[in-house]
C-alpha cells in the first residue's frame, strides 16, 4: 500500500493476551480460549494488522453466524478508508481489498477441505477449528501457504460433549492434539496461547456466571477455563481400558443388535446409533452411525445398520417419542425386528454393569470411534448422558440380558 496515504483505522484496543497473539511472529499459532474470551475479536485485530502490512488474509469459520462477528469487526476497523475509496468492500463475498493488488482480507465459511478450496492467502486464520474437519488444514490449508511460506492461526475452544454433536471433525480431539504438538515444538515456528473466559476484561464476570449456570463441571472446565480434558475423575470408562481391548476385526458373532437413542426432531441432539455383537462372552462395538437429523433420517440410518450387519434387532429407547419410535422405524422397513425399552432405572444403574465389562477387558471396539470414546470417558454419573453412550448401553444391555436368560433356562445348568 502507498505509504503516503494516511488512514484512520478503528480497531478495538486488544486486551493483554490478545496483544500477545496479535503481535506474534511465529509461522504457526495455536490459540486455546474460553467462550467469550475475545478470541474472534483478537483474530480480527491480527487480520487487519496483516492486511495493512500488504498481506492477503483469509479467515475461515464453520458457519455464517461464526464469521459474522469477525466480519463486523473488520468492517468497523476499515470503514473510513472504505468510505474514502481507498479500499473496496464486497459485502456479498465478505472481503475488503486494495484494487490492483493482491492485498485483501476475506471471511468465508469453511468446515472441510472442499469448502476451503478456491482461494489463496499469505495468512490463514481457522477459527472454531475444533468444529472443522481435520482435512480443512491438511488437504487445503497447508498447501495454500506452501508457495510463500505463509502464516497459519488455529483458534479453538475445547468442545464439550454437547457441542461435539455439531462438529464435522472425525476426531473431536484433533485441535487439542495440534495444541499439544505445537507446545512441544522447539524450532520456533510454532507458538501456543491459552486463556480462560474470565481473562477478557471487556466482558462482565456476571455474564460468564450466567453462561456457566447450566453447564456441567466438565463443560465448565472445557468451555470457560479452556482446558483440554481427555478423562475426568469419576468417569465409568477409561481410555487405557478401551485401548487395551481394541481389536481390528471381530470373530463370528452369535448375535448382533443396533442400539438407538432417538431424538424427536431434526433440531435436537444427535440420535445415537451404535451396533454391537457378542461372541464367547466378549462384546464387540462394530459401528457408530449416530447422526443429527429428522426421525426419518435416523430411522433410515438404523435400518441400514441393521441390514448391513445382519442384526437380530433394533433396540430403541421409547422414553423420548414413545410409540412413534417404532412407527418411524417400521415406515422405513416394516420387517425389521424392533424392541422398545423403557428407561425405568437411572442412567448410572444401567451404565455401571456395561462399564464393568470394559474393566474386565471383555468390551472390544473394532477400530476407532473417537466421538463415542470421548462420550464414554468424559461422562460422569449425575450428568446428562450423551446419545452415543446411551445407544451403546442399550445395545450391550440387550446382549447381556439375553445371555443371562439363556443361561438360566439351560436345562443342564447345575
C-alpha positions in Angstrom: 0.0 0.0 0.0 1.2 3.5 -0.7 2.9 4.8 2.4 1.9 8.4 1.7 -1.8 7.5 2.3 -2.8 8.2 5.9 -5.7 6.0 7.1 -7.9 6.1 10.2 -8.3 2.5 11.4 -10.9 2.0 14.1 -9.6 -1.1 15.9 -10.5 -2.0 19.5 -7.7 -2.0 22.0 -6.7 -5.6 22.5 -6.5 -7.0 26.0 -3.3 -8.4 27.3 -3.5 -11.9 25.9 -4.9 -10.7 22.6 -2.0 -8.4 22.2 0.4 -11.3 22.6 -1.0 -13.4 19.7 -1.9 -10.3 17.6 1.8 -9.4 17.5 3.2 -13.0 17.5 5.5 -13.6 14.5 5.6 -17.4 14.7 4.6 -19.1 11.4 2.1 -21.3 13.2 0.0 -20.0 16.1 -2.5 -22.2 18.1 -4.9 -20.4 20.4 -7.0 -22.3 23.0 -9.5 -19.9 24.6 -12.7 -20.0 26.6 -16.1 -18.9 25.3 -16.4 -15.1 25.1 -12.7 -14.9 25.8 -12.2 -12.5 22.9 -10.6 -14.9 20.5 -12.5 -13.9 17.4 -12.1 -10.1 18.1 -8.4 -10.8 18.6 -8.3 -12.7 15.3 -9.9 -9.6 13.5 -7.3 -7.3 15.1 -4.5 -9.6 13.8 -6.1 -9.9 10.4 -6.4 -6.1 9.9 -2.8 -5.6 11.0 -1.6 -8.2 8.5 -3.8 -6.7 5.8 -2.5 -3.2 6.3 1.0 -4.7 6.0 0.1 -5.7 2.5 -0.9 -9.3 3.1 -3.7 -11.4 1.7 -5.6 -12.7 4.7 -8.2 -15.5 4.7 -10.3 -16.0 7.8 -12.5 -19.2 7.9 -15.0 -20.5 10.4 -17.6 -23.3 10.1 -20.8 -21.2 9.9 -22.2 -17.8 8.7 -23.0 -16.9 12.3 -19.4 -17.5 13.4 -17.9 -15.4 10.6 -20.4 -12.6 11.4 -18.6 -11.3 14.5 -15.2 -11.3 12.6 -16.7 -9.5 9.6 -18.4 -6.9 11.8 -15.1 -6.1 13.5 -13.2 -5.9 10.2 -15.8 -3.6 8.6 -15.8 -1.4 11.7 -12.0 -1.1 11.6 -11.7 -0.3 7.9 -14.9 1.8 7.4 -13.1 5.1 7.0 -10.7 4.1 4.2 -13.6 2.2 2.5 -15.7 5.3 2.6 -12.8 7.3 1.1 -12.5 4.8 -1.7 -9.0 3.7 -0.7 -10.3 0.1 -0.2 -13.2 -1.7 -1.9 -15.6 -3.7 0.1 -17.7 -6.6 -1.2 -20.4 -7.3 1.3 -21.7 -10.4 -0.5 -18.3 -12.1 -0.7 -17.2 -10.7 2.7 -13.9 -9.1 1.5 -12.1 -5.8 1.5 -9.3 -5.3 -0.9 -6.9 -2.7 -2.3 -7.7 -2.6 -6.0 -4.9 -3.7 -8.4 -3.0 -5.6 -5.7 -3.2 -9.0 -4.0 -3.9 -7.2 -0.7 -7.2 -8.5 0.6 -8.9 -9.6 3.8 -11.7 -12.1 3.4 -14.1 -14.1 5.6 -15.7 -17.3 4.4 -17.5 -20.3 5.8 -15.5 -23.5 5.7 -15.7 -26.7 7.7 -13.8 -29.1 5.5 -11.4 -29.3 2.6 -14.0 -28.8 -0.2 -15.4 -25.6 1.4 -12.0 -24.1 1.9 -10.8 -24.5 -1.7 -10.8 -21.8 -4.3 -8.6 -19.2 -2.6 -5.0 -18.5 -1.6 -3.5 -16.4 1.2 -0.4 -15.1 3.0 -2.1 -15.7 6.3 -4.8 -18.3 7.0 -6.9 -18.0 10.2 -9.0 -21.1 11.1 -11.5 -20.1 13.8 -13.5 -22.7 15.8 -11.0 -25.2 14.5 -12.3 -27.9 16.8 -15.6 -27.9 14.8 -13.8 -28.3 11.4 -12.9 -31.5 9.7 -9.1 -32.1 10.0 -8.7 -32.2 6.2 -9.5 -28.4 6.0 -5.9 -27.9 7.1 -4.1 -30.9 5.9 -5.5 -31.1 2.3 -6.1 -27.4 1.5 -4.8 -25.0 4.2 -1.2 -26.2 4.4 -0.7 -26.4 0.6 -2.3 -23.0 0.2 0.5 -21.5 2.2 3.3 -23.6 0.8 4.4 -21.3 -2.1 5.2 -18.3 0.1 5.6 -20.0 3.5 2.6 -18.1 4.8 1.3 -18.0 8.4 -1.5 -20.0 9.9 -3.5 -19.3 13.0 -5.7 -22.0 14.7 -8.3 -20.9 17.2 -10.4 -23.2 19.3 -12.4 -23.8 22.4 -12.3 -27.3 23.8 -15.6 -28.8 22.8 -18.0 -30.1 25.4 -19.9 -33.3 24.7 -23.0 -31.3 23.8 -21.2 -29.1 21.2 -19.4 -32.1 19.6 -22.7 -33.1 18.1 -22.4 -30.2 15.7 -18.7 -30.8 14.8 -17.5 -32.0 11.4 -14.4 -33.5 12.9 -13.7 -37.2 12.7 -11.5 -36.9 15.8 -13.0 -34.5 18.4 -9.6 -34.2 19.9 -7.8 -33.0 16.8 -7.4 -29.4 17.9 -6.2 -30.5 21.3 -3.6 -32.7 19.7 -2.4 -29.9 17.5 -2.1 -27.6 20.6 0.0 -30.3 22.4 2.2 -30.8 19.3 2.7 -27.1 19.0 3.6 -26.7 22.7 6.3 -29.2 22.3 7.9 -27.6 19.3 11.5 -26.3 19.7 12.0 -24.9 16.2 10.4 -21.5 16.9 7.9 -21.9 14.1 5.0 -22.8 16.5 3.6 -20.8 19.4 0.7 -21.5 21.7 -1.6 -19.3 23.7 -4.1 -20.3 26.4 -6.6 -18.0 28.1 -9.8 -18.6 30.0 -13.1 -16.6 29.5 -12.5 -14.6 32.7 -9.3 -13.2 31.3 -11.3 -11.0 29.0 -11.6 -7.7 30.8 -14.2 -6.4 28.3 -16.9 -8.9 29.4 -18.6 -8.8 32.8 -18.0 -11.6 35.3 -21.8 -11.8 35.7 -22.1 -12.7 32.0 -19.6 -15.5 32.5 -21.5 -16.7 35.5 -24.7 -16.8 33.5 -23.0 -18.9 30.8 -21.8 -21.3 33.5 -25.1 -21.8 35.3 -26.4 -24.6 33.1 -23.0 -26.3 32.5 -21.8 -29.5 34.0 -18.4 -29.2 35.8 -16.6 -30.8 32.8 -18.3 -28.4 30.4 -17.2 -25.5 32.6 -13.6 -26.7 32.6 -13.6 -27.0 28.8 -15.6 -24.1 27.6 -14.9 -21.5 30.3 -11.5 -22.5 31.6 -10.4 -23.7 28.2 -8.9 -26.9 29.4 -8.3 -29.8 27.1 -9.8 -32.7 29.1 -9.4 -36.4 28.0 -10.8 -38.0 31.1 -12.5 -36.9 34.3 -12.5 -38.2 37.8 -15.5 -40.5 38.4 -15.9 -41.5 34.7 -17.0 -45.1 34.4 -14.9 -45.8 31.3 -11.1 -45.3 31.0 -9.2 -44.7 27.7 -6.5 -47.1 28.7 -9.0 -49.9 29.1 -10.6 -49.1 25.8 -7.3 -49.0 24.0 -6.1 -52.3 25.7 -9.2 -54.1 24.4 -9.3 -52.6 21.0 -9.2 -55.0 18.0 -9.0 -54.6 14.3 -11.6 -57.3 13.5 -14.2 -59.3 15.3 -14.8 -63.1 15.3 -18.1 -64.7 14.1 -20.8 -63.1 16.3 -23.6 -65.2 17.7 -25.9 -62.1 18.0 -25.9 -58.5 16.8 -28.1 -55.7 17.8 -28.4 -52.0 16.9 -28.9 -49.7 19.9 -30.8 -46.4 19.2 -31.1 -43.4 21.5 -33.7 -41.4 19.4 -34.4 -37.7 19.0 -37.8 -36.3 18.4 -36.8 -33.6 15.9 -34.1 -32.7 13.5 -33.2 -29.6 15.6 -32.2 -31.6 18.7 -29.2 -33.6 19.7 -27.8 -36.3 17.6 -29.6 -39.7 17.6 -27.2 -42.3 19.0 -26.9 -45.4 16.7 -24.4 -48.0 17.9 -24.1 -51.6 16.6 -22.7 -54.2 18.9 -22.4 -58.0 18.9 -21.4 -60.9 21.2 -19.1 -63.9 20.8 -17.9 -66.2 23.6 -18.9 -63.8 26.3 -17.0 -61.0 24.8 -18.7 -57.9 23.3 -17.8 -56.0 20.2 -18.8 -52.5 19.2 -18.6 -52.6 15.4 -20.2 -49.4 14.1 -21.2 -45.9 15.1 -23.9 -44.4 12.7 -25.1 -41.7 15.0 -26.3 -38.5 13.3 -28.4 -35.4 13.6 -31.5 -35.3 11.5 -35.2 -35.9 11.3 -36.7 -39.1 12.8 -37.0 -40.4 9.2 -33.2 -39.8 8.7 -32.0 -41.5 11.9 -34.5 -44.4 11.4 -33.1 -44.9 7.9 -29.6 -45.0 9.3 -30.6 -47.5 12.0 -32.4 -49.8 9.5 -29.4 -49.6 7.1 -27.1 -50.6 10.0 -29.5 -53.4 10.9 -29.2 -54.9 7.4 -25.5 -54.2 6.9 -24.5 -56.0 10.0 -27.2 -58.7 9.8 -28.6 -57.7 13.2 -31.2 -59.6 15.2 -32.9 -56.5 16.4 -33.0 -52.7 16.7 -33.2 -51.8 20.4 -34.6 -48.3 20.9 -35.4 -46.2 24.0 -39.1 -45.1 23.9 -38.9 -42.5 26.7 -38.4 -39.8 24.1 -41.0 -40.4 21.5 -43.0 -43.3 22.8 -44.6 -45.5 20.2 -43.5 -43.0 17.5 -40.1 -44.5 17.7 -41.2 -47.9 16.5 -43.6 -46.4 14.0 -41.0 -44.3 12.2 -38.6 -47.3 12.0 -41.4 -49.5 10.6 -42.1 -46.9 8.0 -38.6 -47.4 6.7 -38.8 -51.2 6.8 -41.9 -52.9 8.3 -40.0 -56.2 8.5 -37.2 -55.2 10.9 -37.4 -56.6 14.5 -37.8 -53.6 16.8 -37.6 -53.9 20.6 -38.6 -50.8 22.6 -37.1 -50.4 26.0 -38.2 -48.1 28.8 -35.6 -46.3 31.0 -37.1 -47.2 34.3 -33.7 -47.3 36.0 -31.3 -44.4 36.4 -28.6 -44.0 33.8 -25.9 -44.8 36.2 -27.6 -48.1 37.2 -27.8 -49.1 33.5 -24.3 -48.0 32.6 -22.4 -49.5 35.5 -22.6 -53.2 34.5 -21.7 -52.3 31.0 -18.7 -50.3 32.2 -17.7 -53.3 34.4 -17.5 -55.4 31.3 -15.0 -53.0 29.8 -13.0 -53.1 33.1 -12.8 -56.8 32.7 -11.4 -56.5 29.2 -14.4 -58.1 27.5 -15.7 -55.0 25.7 -13.8 -54.6 22.4 -14.0 -51.6 20.0 -13.4 -52.9 16.5 -11.4 -50.0 15.2 -11.7 -46.4 16.5 -14.8 -44.5 17.4 -13.4 -41.1 18.6 -16.8 -39.4 19.4 -18.2 -42.4 21.2 -15.0 -42.9 23.2 -15.0 -39.2 24.2 -18.5 -39.6 25.5 -17.7 -42.7 27.4 -14.6 -41.2 29.1 -16.0 -37.7 29.8 -19.3 -38.7 31.2 -19.8 -39.0 34.9 -22.9 -40.3 36.7 -25.2 -37.4 37.5 -24.5 -35.5 34.3 -26.9 -35.7 31.3 -25.7 -38.8 29.4 -24.8 -38.3 25.8 -26.5 -40.1 22.9 -23.8 -42.4 21.7 -23.2 -43.7 25.2 -26.9 -44.3 25.7 -27.2 -46.2 22.5 -24.1 -48.4 23.3 -25.5 -49.2 26.8 -28.9 -50.2 25.3 -27.3 -52.4 22.7 -25.0 -54.1 25.2 -27.7 -54.4 27.8 -29.8 -56.3 25.4 -26.9 -58.7 24.6 -26.1 -59.2 28.3 -29.6 -59.9 29.3 -30.2 -62.4 26.5 -27.1 -64.3 27.6 -28.3 -64.3 31.2 -31.8 -65.5 30.2 -30.3 -68.3 28.0 -28.0 -69.3 30.8 -30.8 -69.6 33.4 -33.0 -71.6 31.1 -30.3 -74.1 30.3 -31.7 -77.5 31.5 -28.2 -78.8 32.1 -27.3 -76.0 34.4 -26.4 -77.4 37.8 
